Amino acid sequence: MDSGTRIAVSAAPVTRLGQLVLAGEVVDDEPMMPSPLRVMEAYVLSVVLAGHGRYRHADGREEPVTPGAHTLVPPGRPHWYGTLGGRTWTEVFVVFTGPLFDALARAGVLAEAGPRYPRPAPSAAALRTILASTPRSVQAAEHQLVAFADWLLDVTGPEESEGPSPAVAAAVDRLADDLTGRLDMRSVACEVGLPYDTFRRRFAAEVGQSPLAFRNARRLQTAATLLRVTDMTTREIARTLGYTDEFHLSRRFRAYFGLPPSDYRRS
């Protein structure tokens, strides 16, 4: 993908649940943010995938923003975030508003401004799929909003008192992020600095399932979400998630959920 800013959603239809005002991606480019502070009338989400920057609160406090940061900002909150000294980063950004998100804010889900680092990190590939284009109808826009709200719950879920070790947490993020292709588990073990047998044993002990089972479950759970909240065909979902074809997906889906994708969607 070329560097620059790509807009995926612009002025989606206004619905009963709210609206996606703007969504897109900054790829290896400098984010354009007014300084010193800005105030938005809508909620803002920024997911940084590469690069480093800072987040500035209204009282002048600053926090580092590093890869994996999910920054949420409620409406009316003075803030600034971006890179320094002309540096670049890659981020997915969303500007959104409406009663669906106000309800989440009242429940404490969207209350705090600033970067957070959820573990395991929600799938960036799934977020890109949700935000792939501006919906043409109000009904499609509402499905998109529900899918996005469902994704946000993984960003803002309650923190556990003890999480996995840094190596296993890095592996969880790697396995949960790009769900579209094959991953060699030995390569993942190398990436997190563990011998393969140690990696498998420690991952199973801390996460409760093997690395391959964890990744397969995340792919199938993402397929189920896409069946619920999009109009994508089984073939399109299979292609998006890296399955050989829709028949391969259907066999795995039935084994995991106990019914085929078509019946799951109807139910």
C-alpha positions as CSV (number, residue, x, y, z in Angstrom):
1,M,0.0,0.0,0.0
2,D,1.4,3.4,-0.9
3,S,2.0,6.0,1.8
4,G,-0.5,8.7,2.4
5,T,-4.0,9.0,3.7
6,R,-6.8,6.7,2.4
7,I,-10.5,7.5,3.2
8,A,-12.7,4.4,3.4
9,V,-15.9,5.9,4.9
10,S,-17.1,9.5,4.5
11,A,-20.4,10.8,5.8
12,A,-22.2,7.5,6.1
13,P,-26.0,7.6,6.3
14,V,-27.4,9.0,9.6
15,T,-29.3,6.2,11.4
16,R,-31.2,5.6,14.6
17,L,-28.0,4.3,16.1
18,G,-25.7,7.0,15.0
19,Q,-23.3,7.7,12.2
20,L,-19.8,6.9,11.0
21,V,-18.6,10.4,10.1
22,L,-15.2,9.5,8.7
23,A,-12.9,6.5,8.7
24,G,-9.7,5.6,6.9
25,E,-6.0,4.9,7.3
26,V,-2.8,6.9,7.4
27,V,0.0,4.8,5.9
28,D,3.6,5.6,6.7
29,D,2.7,9.3,6.7
30,E,2.7,12.3,9.1
31,P,-0.8,12.7,10.7
32,M,-2.3,16.1,10.2
33,M,-3.4,17.3,13.6
34,P,-4.1,20.9,14.7
35,S,-1.9,22.1,17.6
36,P,-1.9,22.6,20.5
37,L,-5.3,21.0,21.2
38,R,-8.4,20.2,19.3
39,V,-12.0,19.6,20.4
40,M,-14.3,17.2,18.4
41,E,-18.1,17.0,18.4
42,A,-17.9,13.3,17.9
43,Y,-16.0,10.3,19.3
44,V,-12.5,9.5,17.8
45,L,-10.7,6.2,17.7
46,S,-7.0,5.9,16.5
47,V,-5.3,2.5,16.2
48,V,-1.6,2.9,15.7
49,L,-0.1,-0.1,13.8
50,A,3.5,1.3,13.3
51,G,5.5,4.3,14.4
52,H,5.6,6.3,17.6
53,G,4.1,9.5,18.8
54,R,2.5,11.3,21.8
55,Y,-1.0,11.9,23.3
56,R,-1.6,15.3,25.1
57,H,-4.4,15.7,27.6
58,A,-6.2,19.0,28.2
59,D,-4.1,19.6,31.4
60,G,-0.9,19.3,29.5
61,R,0.0,15.7,30.6
62,E,1.5,13.6,27.8
63,E,1.7,9.9,27.2
64,P,3.7,7.9,24.7
65,V,1.8,6.3,21.8
66,T,3.5,3.2,20.5
67,P,2.4,0.4,18.1
68,G,-0.7,-1.3,19.5
69,A,-2.1,1.9,21.0
70,H,-5.9,2.2,20.8
71,T,-6.7,5.8,21.5
72,L,-10.3,6.8,22.3
73,V,-11.4,10.4,22.8
74,P,-15.0,11.3,23.8
75,P,-16.8,14.3,22.3
76,G,-15.9,17.7,23.7
77,R,-12.6,16.6,25.2
78,P,-9.6,18.9,24.4
79,H,-6.7,16.7,23.2
80,W,-3.9,16.3,20.7
81,Y,-2.1,13.2,19.4
82,G,0.4,12.7,16.6
83,T,4.0,12.3,15.7
84,L,6.8,14.7,16.5
85,G,9.5,16.2,14.3
86,G,7.8,15.2,11.0
87,R,8.0,11.5,11.8
88,T,5.5,9.2,10.2
89,W,3.2,6.4,11.5
90,T,0.5,4.0,10.3
91,E,-2.9,4.3,11.9
92,V,-6.5,3.4,11.3
93,F,-8.8,6.2,12.4
94,V,-12.6,6.5,12.9
95,V,-14.8,9.4,13.8
96,F,-18.3,8.4,15.0
97,T,-21.3,9.6,16.9
98,G,-24.8,8.7,18.0
99,P,-26.9,7.1,20.8
100,L,-25.4,3.7,20.4
101,F,-22.0,5.0,21.4
102,D,-23.5,7.4,24.0
103,A,-25.0,4.3,25.7
104,L,-21.6,2.6,25.7
105,A,-20.1,5.8,27.2
106,R,-22.7,5.8,30.0
107,A,-21.8,2.2,30.7
108,G,-18.2,3.2,31.1
109,V,-17.0,1.6,27.9
110,L,-15.9,4.8,26.1
111,A,-15.5,7.1,29.2
112,E,-11.7,7.6,29.4
113,A,-9.6,9.6,26.9
114,G,-6.2,8.5,25.9
115,P,-4.2,5.5,24.6
116,R,-4.8,2.0,25.9
117,Y,-3.2,-1.4,25.0
118,P,-5.8,-4.2,25.1
119,R,-4.6,-7.8,25.4
120,P,-5.2,-9.6,23.2
121,A,-5.4,-6.8,20.7
122,P,-8.6,-6.8,18.6
123,S,-8.0,-7.7,15.0
124,A,-7.0,-4.8,12.8
125,A,-7.9,-6.9,9.8
126,A,-11.5,-7.2,11.1
127,L,-11.7,-3.5,11.7
128,R,-10.5,-2.8,8.1
129,T,-13.2,-5.2,6.9
130,I,-15.9,-3.4,8.9
131,L,-14.8,0.0,7.5
132,A,-14.2,-1.2,4.0
133,S,-16.6,1.3,2.3
134,T,-19.4,3.8,2.9
135,P,-22.7,1.9,3.1
136,R,-25.4,2.9,0.6
137,S,-28.5,2.3,2.7
138,V,-29.5,3.1,6.3
139,Q,-29.9,-0.6,7.1
140,A,-26.4,-1.4,5.9
141,A,-25.1,1.6,7.9
142,E,-26.8,0.3,11.0
143,H,-25.2,-3.2,10.5
144,Q,-21.9,-1.4,10.1
145,L,-22.3,0.5,13.3
146,V,-23.3,-2.6,15.3
147,A,-20.2,-4.5,13.9
148,F,-18.0,-1.5,14.9
149,A,-19.5,-1.3,18.4
150,D,-18.9,-5.1,18.8
151,W,-15.3,-4.6,17.8
152,L,-15.0,-1.7,20.3
153,L,-16.0,-3.9,23.2
154,D,-12.8,-5.9,22.7
155,V,-10.8,-2.6,22.9
156,T,-12.4,-1.5,26.1
157,G,-13.1,-4.8,27.9
158,P,-12.3,-5.1,31.6
159,E,-8.6,-5.6,32.4
160,E,-7.6,-8.8,34.1
161,S,-5.5,-8.6,37.2
162,E,-2.8,-10.8,35.6
163,G,-2.2,-11.0,31.9
164,P,0.0,-13.3,29.9
165,S,3.8,-12.9,29.9
166,P,5.2,-10.4,27.4
167,A,6.3,-13.1,25.0
168,V,2.9,-14.8,25.0
169,A,1.1,-11.5,24.8
170,A,3.1,-10.6,21.7
171,A,2.2,-14.0,20.2
172,V,-1.4,-13.5,21.0
173,D,-1.4,-10.1,19.2
174,R,0.4,-11.6,16.2
175,L,-2.0,-14.5,16.0
176,A,-5.1,-12.4,16.4
177,D,-4.2,-9.5,14.1
178,D,-3.8,-10.7,10.6
179,L,-6.4,-13.4,10.1
180,T,-6.2,-13.5,6.3
181,G,-3.4,-15.9,5.6
182,R,-1.3,-18.7,6.9
183,L,1.1,-18.3,9.8
184,D,3.9,-20.7,10.6
185,M,3.9,-21.3,14.3
186,R,7.6,-21.9,14.4
187,S,8.1,-18.4,12.9
188,V,5.9,-16.9,15.5
189,A,7.9,-18.6,18.2
190,C,11.1,-17.1,16.7
191,E,9.5,-13.7,16.6
192,V,8.7,-13.7,20.3
193,G,12.1,-15.2,21.2
194,L,11.1,-18.6,22.4
195,P,12.1,-22.2,21.4
196,Y,9.1,-23.8,19.6
197,D,8.3,-26.4,22.2
198,T,8.6,-23.8,25.0
199,F,6.4,-21.5,23.1
200,R,3.7,-24.1,22.6
201,R,3.8,-25.2,26.2
202,R,3.8,-21.7,27.7
203,F,1.1,-20.4,25.3
204,A,-1.2,-23.3,26.2
205,A,-0.6,-22.8,29.9
206,E,-1.3,-19.0,29.9
207,V,-4.0,-18.8,27.3
208,G,-5.8,-22.1,27.8
209,Q,-5.4,-23.5,24.3
210,S,-2.7,-24.2,21.7
211,P,-1.5,-21.3,19.4
212,L,-3.1,-23.0,16.4
213,A,-6.4,-23.6,18.2
214,F,-6.4,-20.0,19.4
215,R,-5.9,-18.6,15.9
216,N,-8.5,-21.0,14.3
217,A,-11.0,-19.9,16.9
218,R,-10.4,-16.2,16.3
219,R,-10.9,-16.7,12.5
220,L,-14.1,-18.6,13.0
221,Q,-15.4,-16.1,15.6
222,T,-14.6,-13.3,13.1
223,A,-16.5,-15.3,10.4
224,A,-19.5,-15.5,12.7
225,T,-19.4,-11.8,13.3
226,L,-19.3,-11.1,9.6
227,L,-22.3,-13.4,9.0
228,R,-24.3,-11.6,11.7
229,V,-23.6,-8.0,10.8
230,T,-22.7,-7.9,7.1
231,D,-24.2,-9.1,3.8
232,M,-21.0,-10.8,2.7
233,T,-21.4,-14.2,1.1
234,T,-19.7,-17.3,2.6
235,R,-17.3,-17.2,-0.3
236,E,-16.4,-13.6,0.3
237,I,-15.9,-14.3,4.0
238,A,-13.8,-17.3,3.2
239,R,-11.6,-15.3,0.9
240,T,-11.3,-12.5,3.5
241,L,-10.1,-14.8,6.2
242,G,-7.7,-16.9,4.1
243,Y,-9.7,-20.1,3.7
244,T,-9.1,-22.2,0.6
245,D,-12.8,-21.8,-0.4
246,E,-16.3,-21.6,1.1
247,F,-16.5,-25.4,1.5
248,H,-13.3,-25.4,3.7
249,L,-14.8,-22.6,5.8
250,S,-18.2,-24.3,6.1
251,R,-16.6,-27.6,7.3
252,R,-14.6,-25.8,10.0
253,F,-17.5,-23.6,10.9
254,R,-19.9,-26.6,11.4
255,A,-17.3,-28.4,13.5
256,Y,-16.9,-25.3,15.8
257,F,-20.4,-24.0,16.1
258,G,-22.4,-27.1,15.4
259,L,-24.2,-25.7,12.3
260,P,-23.3,-24.5,8.8
261,P,-22.8,-20.8,8.1
262,S,-26.1,-20.5,6.2
263,D,-28.1,-21.8,9.2
264,Y,-26.1,-19.7,11.6
265,R,-27.0,-16.5,9.6
266,R,-30.7,-17.4,9.5
267,S,-30.7,-18.1,13.3
